[in-house]
Amino acid sequence: MTDTQRGANGRIVRSTGGWGRTDGHHAAEVPGPAAQAAIGYAERLGWPLAPGYAVDGEICDCGAKQCPDYGAHPVPGAWRLASCATPTLVRVVWRMCTEAPVLAVLGRPVPGACRLGAVRAPALVGVAALEQLSKRSAMEGPAVDGHGRITFLVDLGIGPEALEEAEADFARWQRAGLDLSVLGGPERLDYVPLPTPGHTGRAGVVWATPPAAGRALPPLAAVVEVIDRAVRSTYPGLWRTVHAKTA
């Protein structure tokens, strides 16, 4: 049996008692494409995950105008079960949110990183950073492209030092009008959208650099250094002005 209801923006949301159920009997479970993606991420990467609200152009399906968490807004309630990254629980949660895009939950220990974090850069700076990282394979890690930004997945490390230094460094660029940020700190729970079937183009993200199972994430400080070089190559005048003020 399938229950159908509409979300805040008129999107149809379906909730089923089990995949493949017919006439009161359970057939072999066949997750949908979004659920398969979530289960695959949990199995291959071991990252904590949460189902998110879909986005349509510039509108978040949560219904809030100008949603501050646009593109990385978790559905309340059920995601708390999946955030432990156990594939079995991820399967259960996406059974309840069958078409939800996949979000990575930041700030948690994961395979290959002491704490999963992210560096977010405007697309132009991000593309320049991707080009530089491609020439330094030891520092290259997964990156997501979407919503006008490139998001680099990084290892925040154990202590607060690297995170505090990155936040202070990016604060200079923010004051200069450049939207650089680091995500995954202890002050709030942050999320990064992961590529999900059915949520592409303006409504989703794609891999700029896909993750490699079993490979350690690059340290935060190394990616921040590359971002600085990317800003220098993209906006040389701004780079000189900002660095002159802190010299």
N, C-alpha and C positions, 0 to 999 in steps of 0.2 A: 504494500500500500504506500502511496506517495502523497505527502502533504505539500501543497503549493501555496506560497504566500508572496506578497510583493514587498521588496525592501523600500527604503526611504525614497529612492529615486525611481521607483516603479520597476526595478529589476526583479525578475522572477527568481525566487530562491526555493529550491526543492530539498526536502528532507525525507530520507527513506529509512525504514527500519533495518535495512541491510541490503548490500549490493546483490543484485540477481535474485531477489525474493519474488516468487510467483506462486499464487494460489496456496499460500500458507506453507510452502516448502522452500527450503534454502538451496539454491543452486550454488555452484562454485562462485566465490566472491570475485568480482571483476571491477576493481576501482576505476573511476573515470580518469581522464588525462591529468587533471590537476592533482588528484589524490596520488596517482602514480608518481608524479614529479616529487611530491612531498615525501613519500615513502622512499623514493630513490635517494633524495638528499640525506635523509636520516641514515640510510644504510651505508652510503658511500662516504659521507663526510662526517657524520656524527654531530652535526650542528643542532642546537635546540631550535625548534621551529614553532611558528604560530600561524593560524589562518588569518588572512587580512580581509579588509573591505576591498571590493573591486573599485576601480576608478574608470571614469568615462570622460575622456578629454581632460577637463580641468575640474571635474566634479567627483568628490568622494562619495561612495554609496552609503556612508554613514548618515548623509543628509545635511550635514553642517556646511554652511556657506564658508568658502575659503578655509577648509579644514586644515589646521596647523600640522597635522600628521599625514597629509595627502600622500598617497602612494605607499605608506608604511604604517597604516592604522589597523591594529589588530582587532578582530572581532572579540567582544567581551565574553568572558566566561570559559568557553571550551578550550581556548588556546592554552590555558594554564596546565592542562593535562599533557599537551604535546610538547611543552617547552623543555621537557627532560630529554628529548631527542631519541627516545626509544621507538623504533619503527612500529612496534605493536600499538603503542598509544597514538602515534601519528596516524596510523591507519584508522583507529577508532574515531579520532577527532575529525578527520576528513570524511568519514562516513556521515557525520552530522553537518559538515560544511563542504559539500561535494564539489563545488565550483570555486572555492575560495582561493585566491592567489597565496603563494607561499612567502612567509616572512622569516628571516633569520633573527633570532633573539640575541642581542649583543650583551657583552659584559660577563659571559660565562666561560669557564674552561672548556676547551674543545680539543680533539685530536690535532696536534700540530701547533697549538697555541696555548699560552697560559690563560689568556682571556681574549675572546673574539671581539674585535673592534672594527671600526671603519673610518676611512678618511673620505670626505665628500668634497668634490671640486666642480666648478662650472665646466661645462662640456669642453670649451676651448682649451682651458688649462689641463683638464683631464686627458684629452687626446695627446697633448704634448708630453704629459707624464707617461702615458702608455707607450709612446714611441721610445722614450728614454729607458723605461723599464724593460722593453723588449731587447735592448742591447746589453742588459745586465740580468741574465737569466736567473742568477742566484737570488735576486731581489724581486723577481716577477711573481705576482700572486694573482688570485682571482679578482676580477673587477666587473662591476655591473654598469650598464649604460642605459639610462632612461630618465624621463622627466626633466631633461635639460641638464643632467649631471652625470658625472662618472663617479662611482663609489668603489673605493679600493678596500678589500677586506684585509685586515692586519692583525698582528699579535700585539696587544696592549702591554704585555709583560706582567710581572708580578706586582711591583711597587708602583706608587703614584707618580714617580719622577718623570717618566717619558710622557705620560698623559698631560701632566701639568705644563711641561715645556712646550708640547704641541699646542695646547690650548692658548698659551701666552703668545706663541708665534703666530697662530692663526688670528688672534685678536687684533694684531697689527694690520693684517690684510682686511679684516672685516671693517675696521675703522676707515680704511682706504677705499671701501666699496666693493671688495672682492669676497664673494661668499665661499669661504673655505671653512670647514668644520671637521672636528673629530667626534665620533660617536662611540658609545659604549662605556662611558664613565659611570661612577657609582651614584651620581646625583639623580639620574632618571633612567628609566628603562627604554632603550632605543632598539629600533628594528631596521632591517634592510630588506627590501623586496628582492626576491629571487625569481629568475625567469620561470614562468608557469604557462603551460599550454592554455590557450584561450585568453591570455592576458598579454598581448603584444602590442607593438606600435605605441600610440599615445596612451593606451590603457595599460601598459605594462613596461617591462624591462627585458633586456637581452644581455647575454654575457659578452662583455668586451674582451675579457680573458677568462676562459672557463677554468674551474678548479680542477686540480689533479689530486685524486684520492691518495692519502698517505704522505703528501708533501706539506712541509711546515709552512705556515703563513709568514710573510716578511715582517720584520719588526717595525713598529710604528715609526721610530726615529728615522729609519732608512727611507720610508715612503715620504715622510715630511721633507727630508732633504731633496728627494727627487721632485716633489711638488714645488719647492723653492726654485729649483732650476727651470722647471716648466714655466713658472711665472716670469722668470727672467727672459726666457726665449719668446714668450707670448706678449708680455707687457713690459718691455725693457725700461721705459720711462717711469712707470709706476714702481717697478722693482728698485730702481736707483733711488727714487724719492723715499720709499719706505725704509730702505736700508740706511740711507743717509740720516734719517731721524733717530735710528737706534745705534748708530756708530759711536 
